[in-house]
Amino acid sequence: MNSLNIEFFGYFAAILTTVAFLPQLIKTLKTKKAEDVSLVTLIMFICGVGSWIIYGYKISSLPILMANIITLILNLFILISKIYYSRNIR
């Protein structure tokens, strides 16, 4: 496979894995509930995404960097929503 085909798979994977978090974020914002989202899992995932960003930067991989920066932002919104909505229940 030539490098163009390899880059296609990188961008395709980046788009799919990033967009996968939009339904959760939209649901959380619409329902104003995030009880079913595990805080520990979310924090672990955010740490993993941060590591992917460092890795992508070090190997100069634009698909890895772009996908994980966007994924980090989406998951930070989910985390903030979870904390905010859990405090406003009572």
N, C-alpha and C positions, 0 to 999 in steps of 0.2 A: 504494500500500500504506500502511496506517496504521502507526503506531509499534508497536502490539502485534505485528503480523506481523513487523516488522523485528526486534524483540527476540526473538521465537521463533527466528529464524534465528541470531541471535547466541548464544543459549543452546544451541541444537542443535549448532552448530559447536564451541562450547566443550566440550560433553560428548564429542563424537566425537574431537576432537583430543587431549583429555586422557586419555580411556580408552584410546586407541591405544597408550599407553606401558605399560599394565598387563601385557600379555602378556610384554613384554621384561623387565620387573622381576621378574615371577613366575618366568620361565625362569631368569634370572640367580640368583635366590635359591635355586631348587630344585636347579640343577645346580652351583651354586657356581663357575660359569665365566662369564667375560665377554670371552673372547678375541676373539670376532667383533664386538664393539662397538668402533667406531673412537673412540679417545680424542680425536683432533682434532675429529671431527664432533660428538661429545658436548659438548665444551667450547664449540665455536662455537654449537651449538644452545642451550646454557644461557645464553650471552651474549645471543643473540637473544631468548630468553624473558624475560630480565631487561629488555631494551629494551621488549618488549611490555608488561611490568608498568608501567614508567614511563609509556609512552604511554597505557595504559588508565587509570592514575591521573589523568593530566593532562586527559583528555577525560571523566573520570567515567563510564567504561564498566564496569559490574559484570560482564558476561559476559567481557570481555577480562581483567579483573583476576582473577576467580575461576579461569578456565581456566588462565591462565598461572602463577598462584601454585601451583596444584596440580601443573601440569606441571613447574614448577621443582623442587618437592619430589620428585616421582617420579624426575626425571632426576638430581637430586643423589644419591638412593639408588642409582641405577644407576652413577653415577660413583664413589661411595664403594665400592660392591661391586666394580667393575672394579679399582680400585686395591688393595683389600684382598685379593681373590682372586688377583690377579696376583702379589702379594708372597708368598702362602702356597703357591704351586705347588711351590717347591723345598724 
